[in-house]
């Protein structure tokens, strides 16, 4: 079986690269952590990879706003190469700071095949402080997003200070009409959070936690799927284990919703590219 090669960006304050690379490995891919400078200098080429990952952290210390400096550097030096990468049918995922970078670059929402225009923003949380918590998410089953296929209601951790999704009403309407809203913050039963705090931890418009482009191949989300790579990562894992024991529903090899999200991307590449 041919390898699915994943490039995970590293350097300059990004601090989730090891976790993300590990998660993709668990999902069946070959992960390579690549320093941003090596990519810009041409020491490593995008051509040899199938999935480009903008991971979480605090790139350049968020000095000019979350993901701003990284977006400027990447767009200036690699903008055309990344657009070509997308047009070739490959995948891009941005997690937390990576999501902030994608929207600042204009890679999302990608209306009408336009990967340069900035139309949405991720701004300071309404609560006024950094949030480190777990949230419940509801997947939009009608979304073309490659990574969220066959997922429904799930829990992921969040850790961000600038995670409020904001856009003008016409942009929100278009995202909704085109099913580009892939993930929303929800109550525990999967019903809409309707802006309720802390279920919606940052005040995101329409409870938006993640969006994709019109193809479903470029995806950004604020929660951290890579931080839920094993059942014991969940803060209530002992309670969940006991509940499973009592119902006799303990899977032999439990795969978390975090790894499943990455596996969807890996499986897509195997089916459509390799």
ZAMAR-97745 format. One line per field, with one value per residue: chain; residue in three letters; x, y, z of N, C-alpha, C, O in turn. Coordinates in pm, whole numbers. Layout:
! residues N
chaine: A  ...
residu: ALA  ...
n.X: X  ...
n.Y: Y  ...
n.Z: Z  ...
ca.X: X  ...
ca.Y: Y  ...
ca.Z: Z  ...
c.X: X  ...
c.Y: Y  ...
c.Z: Z  ...
o.X: X  ...
o.Y: Y  ...
o.Z: Z  ...
This chain:
! residues 274
chaine: A  A  A  A  A  A  A  A  A  A  A  A  A  A  A  A  A  A  A  A  A  A  A  A  A  A  A  A  A  A  A  A  A  A  A  A  A  A  A  A  A  A  A  A  A  A  A  A  A  A  A  A  A  A  A  A  A  A  A  A  A  A  A  A  A  A  A  A  A  A  A  A  A  A  A  A  A  A  A  A  A  A  A  A  A  A  A  A  A  A  A  A  A  A  A  A  A  A  A  A  A  A  A  A  A  A  A  A  A  A  A  A  A  A  A  A  A  A  A  A  A  A  A  A  A  A  A  A  A  A  A  A  A  A  A  A  A  A  A  A  A  A  A  A  A  A  A  A  A  A  A  A  A  A  A  A  A  A  A  A  A  A  A  A  A  A  A  A  A  A  A  A  A  A  A  A  A  A  A  A  A  A  A  A  A  A  A  A  A  A  A  A  A  A  A  A  A  A  A  A  A  A  A  A  A  A  A  A  A  A  A  A  A  A  A  A  A  A  A  A  A  A  A  A  A  A  A  A  A  A  A  A  A  A  A  A  A  A  A  A  A  A  A  A  A  A  A  A  A  A  A  A  A  A  A  A  A  A  A  A  A  A  A  A  A  A  A  A  A  A  A  A  A  A
residu: UNK  UNK  UNK  UNK  UNK  UNK  UNK  UNK  UNK  UNK  UNK  UNK  UNK  UNK  UNK  UNK  UNK  UNK  UNK  UNK  UNK  UNK  UNK  UNK  UNK  UNK  UNK  UNK  UNK  UNK  UNK  UNK  UNK  UNK  UNK  UNK  UNK  UNK  UNK  UNK  UNK  UNK  UNK  UNK  UNK  UNK  UNK  UNK  UNK  UNK  UNK  UNK  UNK  UNK  UNK  UNK  UNK  UNK  UNK  UNK  UNK  UNK  UNK  UNK  UNK  UNK  UNK  UNK  UNK  UNK  UNK  UNK  UNK  UNK  UNK  UNK  UNK  UNK  UNK  UNK  UNK  UNK  UNK  UNK  UNK  UNK  UNK  UNK  UNK  UNK  UNK  UNK  UNK  UNK  UNK  UNK  UNK  UNK  UNK  UNK  UNK  UNK  UNK  UNK  UNK  UNK  UNK  UNK  UNK  UNK  UNK  UNK  UNK  UNK  UNK  UNK  UNK  UNK  UNK  UNK  UNK  UNK  UNK  UNK  UNK  UNK  UNK  UNK  UNK  UNK  UNK  UNK  UNK  UNK  UNK  UNK  UNK  UNK  UNK  UNK  UNK  UNK  UNK  UNK  UNK  UNK  UNK  UNK  UNK  UNK  UNK  UNK  UNK  UNK  UNK  UNK  UNK  UNK  UNK  UNK  UNK  UNK  UNK  UNK  UNK  UNK  UNK  UNK  UNK  UNK  UNK  UNK  UNK  UNK  UNK  UNK  UNK  UNK  UNK  UNK  UNK  UNK  UNK  UNK  UNK  UNK  UNK  UNK  UNK  UNK  UNK  UNK  UNK  UNK  UNK  UNK  UNK  UNK  UNK  UNK  UNK  UNK  UNK  UNK  UNK  UNK  UNK  UNK  UNK  UNK  UNK  UNK  UNK  UNK  UNK  UNK  UNK  UNK  UNK  UNK  UNK  UNK  UNK  UNK  UNK  UNK  UNK  UNK  UNK  UNK  UNK  UNK  UNK  UNK  UNK  UNK  UNK  UNK  UNK  UNK  UNK  UNK  UNK  UNK  UNK  UNK  UNK  UNK  UNK  UNK  UNK  UNK  UNK  UNK  UNK  UNK  UNK  UNK  UNK  UNK  UNK  UNK  UNK  UNK  UNK  UNK  UNK  UNK  UNK  UNK  UNK  UNK  UNK  UNK
n.X: 84  60  220  56  148  210  256  356  360  621  789  874  703  490  332  208  293  423  223  26  151  186  -81  -167  0  -108  -343  -273  -100  211  397  563  747  807  1012  906  1084  1238  1060  995  1248  1278  1400  1252  993  654  540  584  401  74  -113  -136  -59  -152  -74  -158  -81  123  202  473  428  176  191  102  -161  -352  -212  -144  119  233  58  113  383  368  186  318  558  483  233  131  225  83  -178  -167  -125  -370  -541  -462  -600  -539  -520  -581  -545  -625  -563  -680  -453  -364  -603  -667  -458  -520  -761  -668  -492  -669  -736  -953  -1289  -1277  -1457  -1600  -1367  -1170  -885  -758  -878  -969  -1237  -1354  -1312  -1123  -1160  -1103  -1212  -1544  -1574  -1355  -1120  -858  -950  -945  -1056  -1307  -1524  -1849  -1932  -2121  -2154  -2209  -2390  -2442  -2232  -1959  -1714  -1418  -1287  -1473  -1655  -1905  -1890  -2051  -2183  -1948  -1666  -1411  -1100  -1044  -827  -772  -748  -836  -1080  -1329  -1552  -1619  -1809  -1951  -2309  -2399  -2194  -2201  -2452  -2404  -2210  -2368  -2577  -2431  -2340  -2089  -2024  -1888  -1863  -2025  -2048  -2212  -2481  -2464  -2621  -2611  -2774  -2822  -2594  -2661  -2522  -2479  -2283  -2071  -2077  -2073  -1775  -1656  -1817  -1873  -2022  -2330  -2257  -2027  -1764  -1593  -1501  -1520  -1382  -1550  -1502  -1459  -1212  -1031  -993  -1073  -1056  -1130  -1121  -914  -844  -622  -540  -694  -619  -617  -823  -780  -716  -942  -1113  -1306  -1256  -1241  -1498  -1638  -1528  -1616  -1892  -1906  -1820  -2030  -2233  -2141  -2010  -1740  -1500  -1255  -1027  -1026  -1098  -1051  -1268  -1104  -882  -1026  -1114  -875  -814  -1015  -924  -685  -781  -931  -731  -603  -805  -866  -639  -399
n.Y: -119  219  499  751  1071  1313  1652  1829  2140  2311  2503  2843  2902  2728  2464  2219  2032  1782  1628  1635  1517  1262  1183  1165  957  747  732  610  730  860  1079  1390  1625  1953  2231  2566  2742  2568  2487  2727  2795  2607  2370  2156  2019  2082  1910  1638  1557  1476  1577  1884  2035  2280  2340  2370  2625  2907  3091  3296  3419  3530  3801  4009  3953  3655  3408  3585  3677  3438  3380  3592  3542  3282  3320  3511  3382  3122  3117  3071  2809  2668  2709  2571  2317  2269  2281  2056  1854  1771  1775  2017  2106  2306  2371  2526  2765  2719  2725  2993  3100  3003  3142  3402  3398  3369  3125  2996  3109  3020  3082  3041  2935  3104  3160  3360  3586  3747  3679  3607  3604  3528  3617  3785  3602  3624  3601  3718  3605  3353  3028  2702  2401  2139  2075  2013  1902  1933  1770  1877  1694  1729  1863  1899  1844  1667  1561  1529  1332  1088  1129  1247  1357  1479  1510  1743  1889  2239  2523  2834  3190  3361  3280  3332  3300  3510  3687  3885  3916  3830  3663  3462  3358  3255  3061  2892  2820  2681  2471  2484  2515  2309  2218  2275  2432  2270  2160  1896  1693  1729  1922  2265  2507  2769  3003  2988  3011  2800  2630  2722  2842  3084  3273  3251  3333  3194  2962  2856  2631  2517  2533  2455  2464  2502  2265  2085  1999  2166  2253  2400  2428  2523  2361  2091  1808  1641  1628  1442  1164  922  716  778  1044  1192  1385  1254  984  756  730  695  453  279  294  175  -84  -172  -190  -372  -298  -264  -167  -353  -231  71  360  697  986  1188  1070  944  1156  1237  1001  991  1182  1061  821  929  1030  791  670  852  978  822
n.Z: 0  -89  67  257  272  509  579  852  984  1159  1418  1530  1758  1722  1881  1880  1706  1739  1865  1664  1445  1552  1583  1316  1237  1389  1255  1024  842  706  881  865  1029  949  943  912  785  630  439  313  214  23  75  145  -43  -130  -310  -260  -74  60  236  391  693  914  1225  1582  1830  1908  1690  1616  1855  1848  1817  1648  1633  1631  1433  1232  1148  1061  852  673  607  496  286  131  52  -22  -129  -397  -442  -246  -330  -575  -473  -346  -569  -701  -586  -333  35  295  630  909  1242  1527  1598  1345  1199  1233  1085  827  766  771  558  353  253  345  346  79  -132  -456  -567  -487  -322  -192  -85  213  415  652  1012  1310  1626  1947  2234  2359  2634  2740  2824  2808  2707  2830  2791  2753  2479  2334  2012  1713  1413  1082  879  612  510  280  384  400  624  831  774  842  1112  1411  1685  1907  2135  2189  2303  2376  2346  2355  2300  2112  1952  1854  1599  1334  1090  823  779  524  442  636  576  321  377  529  349  158  298  420  678  890  1153  1463  1784  2052  2274  2522  2417  2149  2042  1927  2062  2069  2129  2399  2692  2887  2667  2402  2369  2309  2191  1922  1611  1519  1644  1528  1484  1307  961  607  270  -51  -181  19  86  207  535  846  1200  1538  1782  1919  1767  1763  2023  2138  2118  2239  2448  2724  2727  2760  3005  3155  3136  3299  3402  3165  3083  3286  3246  2996  3060  3220  3041  2869  2637  2541  2318  2130  2017  2075  1891  1898  1851  1768  1634  1437  1279  1154  1023  832  650  565  453  244  73  1  -145  -350  -454  -446
ca.X: 0  138  211  -5  249  154  351  311  446  682  874  823  594  393  366  127  340  449  93  -45  221  155  -220  -173  63  -208  -447  -223  -19  351  401  694  748  894  1022  855  1196  1281  962  1012  1376  1275  1472  1147  892  517  501  594  305  -68  -190  -60  -121  -120  -111  -186  29  119  303  530  374  51  223  20  -289  -333  -192  -125  254  249  -18  186  503  330  122  419  659  431  93  101  250  -26  -296  -148  -142  -515  -601  -425  -690  -488  -593  -520  -619  -571  -618  -662  -370  -363  -729  -650  -369  -592  -856  -590  -437  -776  -758  -1092  -1378  -1253  -1572  -1577  -1230  -1084  -811  -674  -955  -1008  -1379  -1397  -1209  -1128  -1125  -1096  -1327  -1636  -1559  -1246  -999  -817  -1031  -883  -1173  -1358  -1652  -1924  -1943  -2215  -2110  -2309  -2382  -2453  -2110  -1869  -1584  -1359  -1241  -1581  -1750  -1951  -1884  -2179  -2163  -1820  -1605  -1270  -1054  -1010  -734  -750  -794  -895  -1147  -1465  -1570  -1702  -1816  -2072  -2428  -2408  -2096  -2256  -2561  -2349  -2151  -2479  -2646  -2342  -2300  -1946  -2007  -1872  -1875  -2081  -2053  -2347  -2504  -2417  -2703  -2594  -2860  -2743  -2558  -2728  -2440  -2471  -2149  -1946  -2090  -2006  -1677  -1594  -1915  -1875  -2148  -2396  -2190  -1935  -1638  -1505  -1557  -1440  -1406  -1661  -1466  -1450  -1075  -960  -1074  -1016  -1137  -1065  -1088  -791  -865  -496  -525  -780  -566  -632  -936  -746  -702  -1067  -1113  -1401  -1234  -1269  -1643  -1678  -1487  -1705  -2022  -1893  -1813  -2162  -2321  -2075  -1978  -1602  -1437  -1122  -927  -1103  -1043  -1118  -1316  -992  -809  -1117  -1112  -753  -823  -1098  -837  -592  -858  -966  -614  -583  -911  -881  -511  -298
ca.Y: 0  341  582  884  1155  1432  1752  1903  2256  2327  2621  2977  2904  2619  2370  2097  1956  1642  1565  1622  1415  1133  1149  1119  825  653  723  532  807  887  1220  1454  1761  2035  2369  2662  2795  2467  2488  2854  2792  2507  2250  2054  2056  2037  1810  1501  1534  1468  1656  1992  2060  2398  2296  2466  2688  3054  3128  3430  3473  3601  3942  4100  3885  3511  3355  3692  3677  3314  3395  3682  3472  3170  3371  3580  3291  2992  3128  3004  2666  2610  2707  2459  2197  2251  2255  1920  1759  1729  1824  2111  2119  2403  2347  2635  2868  2688  2776  3138  3127  2977  3249  3522  3383  3367  2989  2971  2999  2973  3097  3052  2897  3217  3126  3475  3694  3724  3708  3575  3632  3465  3729  3757  3538  3715  3590  3807  3536  3229  2914  2569  2324  2045  2119  1918  1950  1865  1770  1898  1575  1770  1931  1819  1833  1533  1514  1505  1233  980  1170  1308  1438  1437  1604  1774  1999  2368  2606  2953  3320  3429  3174  3370  3307  3625  3729  3960  3831  3768  3555  3354  3298  3174  2943  2805  2770  2589  2368  2492  2508  2165  2189  2378  2405  2224  2106  1758  1603  1762  2033  2387  2581  2899  3105  2970  2991  2777  2535  2800  2897  3208  3363  3238  3354  3070  2848  2795  2582  2478  2546  2402  2532  2440  2129  2002  1950  2259  2249  2462  2416  2571  2252  2013  1663  1568  1614  1332  1053  799  734  835  1188  1256  1403  1162  854  646  716  638  312  205  286  75  -215  -208  -221  -474  -243  -217  -205  -413  -131  195  472  818  1074  1267  993  917  1272  1230  883  1028  1247  961  731  1004  1034  656  639  947  1029  715
ca.Z: 0  -95  186  258  334  573  622  969  1002  1291  1435  1561  1855  1703  1988  1872  1589  1776  1886  1537  1366  1614  1552  1177  1234  1439  1152  912  749  739  915  869  1082  865  988  814  706  532  331  241  145  -83  115  141  -142  -105  -410  -211  34  23  332  454  823  994  1359  1687  1902  1914  1592  1635  1979  1821  1846  1567  1619  1615  1298  1133  1092  985  727  584  558  410  164  52  -3  -66  -166  -525  -425  -169  -419  -668  -391  -331  -701  -743  -523  -202  152  388  755  1003  1376  1622  1536  1202  1145  1228  972  702  735  743  424  255  205  384  304  -57  -221  -600  -599  -451  -203  -157  -22  352  431  788  1112  1441  1712  2091  2298  2428  2780  2779  2869  2741  2749  2823  2834  2653  2424  2252  1875  1624  1274  978  792  473  469  197  452  394  754  928  724  930  1252  1446  1805  1965  2227  2169  2388  2317  2422  2273  2347  1996  1879  1813  1454  1297  950  792  767  392  437  718  499  212  441  569  230  86  395  450  824  915  1296  1551  1928  2085  2408  2531  2335  2008  1999  1915  2183  2058  2190  2545  2748  2814  2557  2298  2462  2264  2132  1776  1541  1475  1710  1431  1538  1196  826  497  143  -123  -222  137  103  295  657  964  1321  1659  1875  1893  1757  1789  2167  2181  2040  2317  2539  2854  2716  2801  3150  3219  3075  3392  3406  3036  3083  3375  3179  2889  3125  3270  2927  2789  2504  2538  2191  2145  1983  2065  1816  1944  1744  1719  1533  1325  1191  1072  936  718  551  512  366  123  -15  -53  -241  -461  -505  -467
c.X: 88  116  135  90  189  267  289  408  496  761  799  700  485  429  282  174  367  318  22  19  190  13  -233  -106  -36  -319  -398  -138  128  362  544  678  851  895  978  968  1241  1187  978  1142  1380  1353  1378  1039  755  478  497  493  162  -158  -97  -132  -64  -167  -130  -61  11  227  342  468  242  69  136  -121  -264  -322  -158  13  279  177  56  307  466  271  224  511  602  287  56  120  137  -154  -286  -170  -291  -579  -569  -510  -646  -560  -510  -608  -547  -641  -581  -579  -358  -488  -720  -561  -442  -687  -782  -527  -543  -803  -897  -1164  -1361  -1373  -1527  -1431  -1130  -1017  -717  -747  -996  -1152  -1431  -1282  -1231  -1073  -1131  -1227  -1414  -1616  -1442  -1121  -974  -901  -955  -986  -1202  -1495  -1718  -1946  -2045  -2167  -2229  -2296  -2393  -2327  -2024  -1734  -1535  -1334  -1353  -1682  -1775  -1923  -2013  -2163  -2037  -1767  -1456  -1229  -1034  -907  -699  -803  -861  -963  -1287  -1472  -1665  -1695  -1944  -2187  -2438  -2310  -2146  -2367  -2507  -2282  -2258  -2545  -2562  -2288  -2150  -1919  -2005  -1897  -1938  -2068  -2197  -2359  -2463  -2494  -2696  -2685  -2779  -2715  -2628  -2654  -2420  -2328  -2161  -1956  -2035  -1903  -1625  -1690  -1923  -2014  -2201  -2327  -2083  -1801  -1541  -1576  -1464  -1463  -1517  -1630  -1468  -1309  -986  -1048  -1001  -1111  -1059  -1034  -970  -819  -739  -473  -621  -742  -579  -747  -902  -719  -826  -1072  -1208  -1380  -1265  -1419  -1695  -1644  -1581  -1843  -2019  -1890  -1952  -2260  -2262  -2036  -1837  -1537  -1297  -1011  -997  -1029  -1120  -1172  -1206  -916  -897  -1118  -990  -758  -911  -1015  -743  -662  -897  -851  -590  -683  -905  -751  -414  -349
c.Y: 125  425  711  973  1286  1526  1830  2018  2266  2457  2746  2978  2802  2508  2242  2006  1810  1566  1537  1517  1275  1089  1099  982  718  631  654  605  808  1038  1272  1596  1842  2178  2462  2715  2698  2464  2614  2853  2691  2382  2129  2104  2001  1919  1667  1465  1536  1552  1758  2033  2186  2368  2409  2520  2838  3107  3274  3499  3547  3753  4040  4045  3740  3470  3459  3684  3550  3323  3482  3611  3361  3219  3437  3483  3165  2996  3052  2852  2599  2606  2592  2326  2166  2212  2114  1813  1712  1804  1922  2115  2218  2388  2462  2747  2846  2736  2928  3179  3109  3090  3379  3517  3395  3229  2938  3104  2952  2980  3110  3029  3011  3186  3239  3582  3656  3770  3681  3603  3548  3567  3690  3698  3642  3714  3674  3738  3411  3114  2784  2473  2216  2093  2003  1982  1867  1882  1795  1785  1610  1839  1840  1794  1689  1477  1477  1400  1122  1006  1243  1404  1388  1546  1619  1882  2126  2435  2726  3079  3400  3325  3207  3384  3421  3650  3810  3864  3761  3652  3436  3282  3208  3048  2841  2741  2665  2478  2365  2501  2360  2127  2307  2334  2368  2190  1959  1661  1635  1871  2163  2455  2716  3008  3091  2942  2896  2679  2597  2882  3036  3310  3357  3258  3219  2946  2783  2760  2541  2491  2480  2488  2458  2298  2032  1955  2044  2280  2317  2450  2469  2459  2168  1863  1584  1547  1510  1209  919  822  802  985  1260  1268  1309  1018  737  621  653  489  229  189  181  -66  -262  -241  -327  -428  -185  -261  -260  -311  4  303  596  897  1163  1195  964  1034  1269  1112  911  1093  1149  867  800  1005  896  626  726  994  917  607
c.Z: 0  30  159  337  382  616  738  993  1145  1295  1477  1651  1833  1802  1988  1759  1622  1795  1754  1449  1420  1580  1409  1162  1281  1337  1025  812  792  760  918  921  1005  917  876  726  598  413  246  158  32  -50  121  47  -104  -194  -356  -104  -18  113  395  581  888  1136  1458  1754  1905  1819  1607  1757  1963  1840  1770  1546  1587  1468  1192  1067  1010  851  627  524  459  279  73  -20  -67  -113  -291  -512  -348  -251  -518  -597  -375  -463  -751  -677  -385  -90  234  513  845  1137  1468  1559  1386  1131  1131  1110  839  666  704  604  316  198  243  392  159  -149  -367  -638  -572  -318  -161  -77  120  371  572  883  1237  1540  1859  2145  2369  2579  2831  2828  2785  2796  2725  2879  2730  2608  2348  2115  1798  1482  1182  876  644  421  381  264  456  534  850  884  827  1078  1284  1564  1874  2057  2193  2270  2307  2405  2336  2341  2238  1907  1832  1662  1422  1147  932  764  632  376  518  642  390  267  478  448  157  177  420  599  860  1060  1369  1697  1965  2233  2407  2443  2186  1957  2002  2050  2187  2136  2340  2588  2868  2698  2427  2374  2428  2204  1982  1719  1493  1530  1622  1495  1429  1064  725  373  69  -168  -104  168  184  418  771  1081  1440  1759  1826  1885  1791  1938  2225  2097  2111  2416  2672  2847  2767  2953  3224  3171  3169  3401  3278  3030  3168  3312  3069  2947  3166  3159  2836  2650  2500  2407  2215  2120  1965  1988  1856  1826  1687  1609  1413  1227  1099  976  814  608  485  414  236  24  -78  -164  -365  -524  -538  -561
o.X: 181  8  148  110  127  362  183  526  424  796  677  603  396  543  286  104  336  302  -33  -50  169  -11  -303  -151  -48  -381  -474  -105  163  340  635  605  968  789  1009  950  1277  1230  975  1145  1474  1371  1421  998  743  393  418  498  133  -266  10  -252  56  -287  -120  49  -101  329  258  457  200  -26  101  -191  -164  -414  -144  23  338  229  61  331  526  301  218  540  664  225  -41  39  98  -231  -385  -227  -332  -662  -641  -496  -709  -648  -387  -730  -425  -764  -462  -630  -344  -482  -761  -586  -426  -694  -828  -510  -513  -882  -951  -1107  -1423  -1390  -1430  -1377  -1021  -1082  -611  -683  -1051  -1185  -1539  -1168  -1342  -954  -1162  -1336  -1363  -1638  -1431  -1026  -1057  -921  -907  -1003  -1129  -1572  -1651  -1975  -2055  -2142  -2337  -2202  -2357  -2316  -2018  -1648  -1602  -1358  -1330  -1784  -1683  -1933  -2079  -2131  -2021  -1816  -1386  -1314  -1010  -899  -607  -892  -934  -910  -1356  -1406  -1776  -1590  -2034  -2166  -2480  -2338  -2134  -2376  -2557  -2297  -2240  -2566  -2617  -2201  -2090  -1803  -2109  -1947  -1907  -2075  -2291  -2260  -2432  -2440  -2766  -2676  -2678  -2800  -2652  -2716  -2351  -2259  -2255  -1855  -1962  -1937  -1557  -1649  -1975  -2112  -2128  -2336  -2053  -1734  -1421  -1696  -1348  -1551  -1571  -1721  -1479  -1287  -877  -1163  -881  -1232  -936  -926  -932  -817  -748  -396  -627  -821  -556  -767  -984  -701  -819  -1039  -1192  -1475  -1310  -1464  -1785  -1721  -1622  -1905  -2116  -1949  -1988  -2359  -2324  -2029  -1817  -1520  -1229  -913  -1023  -913  -1243  -1127  -1214  -891  -849  -1123  -1002  -713  -885  -1033  -723  -610  -897  -871  -562  -650  -935  -753  -352  -277
o.Y: 135  424  772  951  1360  1483  1891  1995  2233  2514  2754  3049  2789  2463  2165  1912  1722  1454  1429  1437  1181  972  1001  900  612  525  640  550  762  1115  1204  1676  1805  2239  2439  2730  2739  2442  2608  2904  2689  2296  2015  2220  1890  1839  1585  1355  1591  1595  1723  2062  2196  2372  2527  2468  2889  3160  3364  3621  3618  3823  4145  4086  3705  3495  3425  3686  3556  3279  3449  3620  3350  3165  3421  3499  3107  2892  2976  2775  2486  2509  2522  2233  2051  2121  2061  1695  1624  1886  1913  2125  2216  2393  2493  2818  2941  2782  2984  3279  3191  3131  3458  3621  3426  3214  2848  3201  2854  2894  3179  3093  3012  3185  3216  3662  3549  3886  3727  3624  3503  3600  3575  3739  3735  3816  3699  3805  3369  3104  2758  2463  2203  2146  1910  2101  1746  1993  1739  1782  1528  1870  1720  1728  1600  1359  1399  1381  1071  915  1295  1521  1268  1659  1520  1958  2122  2409  2720  3074  3496  3287  3121  3469  3429  3635  3804  3748  3646  3555  3322  3159  3097  2940  2721  2619  2570  2401  2259  2494  2294  2018  2423  2216  2429  2191  1904  1559  1574  1910  2171  2458  2772  3093  3172  2858  2911  2648  2532  2982  3098  3421  3450  3205  3139  2838  2665  2845  2530  2465  2453  2573  2360  2219  1911  1881  2005  2320  2294  2460  2460  2462  2174  1796  1473  1459  1492  1159  814  934  875  1048  1375  1173  1287  940  632  507  568  408  120  83  108  -158  -378  -312  -367  -508  -70  -381  -219  -306  46  333  599  878  1208  1252  960  1013  1296  1121  859  1064  1153  836  737  985  886  563  679  1046  917  511
o.Z: 80  90  53  456  305  682  723  1020  1240  1191  1462  1623  1916  1806  2084  1721  1541  1746  1733  1386  1343  1550  1383  1082  1219  1334  929  706  901  667  967  864  996  934  759  605  488  299  123  46  -47  -136  103  56  -53  -156  -401  -49  -125  73  446  579  913  1163  1423  1736  1904  1862  1610  1761  2054  1873  1823  1453  1524  1390  1075  945  902  749  509  404  352  172  -49  -138  -156  -136  -291  -564  -380  -243  -542  -654  -389  -469  -835  -706  -327  -115  242  503  856  1144  1484  1472  1310  1017  1029  1044  748  550  622  539  201  105  179  441  120  -236  -398  -729  -628  -213  -102  -8  145  347  608  841  1265  1537  1892  2107  2431  2645  2951  2869  2704  2917  2614  3001  2631  2688  2304  2104  1817  1436  1202  797  559  302  404  205  508  559  943  951  890  1160  1194  1543  1896  2056  2171  2317  2186  2525  2254  2426  2265  1803  1777  1604  1475  1085  1015  729  626  306  474  645  368  209  460  446  101  137  439  641  860  1088  1340  1729  1914  2307  2301  2398  2105  1840  2072  2138  2295  2200  2402  2529  2946  2635  2352  2437  2510  2170  1920  1771  1435  1472  1640  1553  1453  1053  753  371  121  -192  -124  264  225  405  791  1064  1444  1817  1710  1988  1843  1977  2347  2018  2051  2463  2727  2951  2813  3023  3344  3165  3125  3408  3280  2978  3127  3324  3049  2891  3148  3180  2737  2557  2461  2386  2308  2194  1852  2015  1847  1713  1573  1503  1299  1105  979  862  705  490  363  307  130  -96  -198  -264  -475  -635  -644  -589
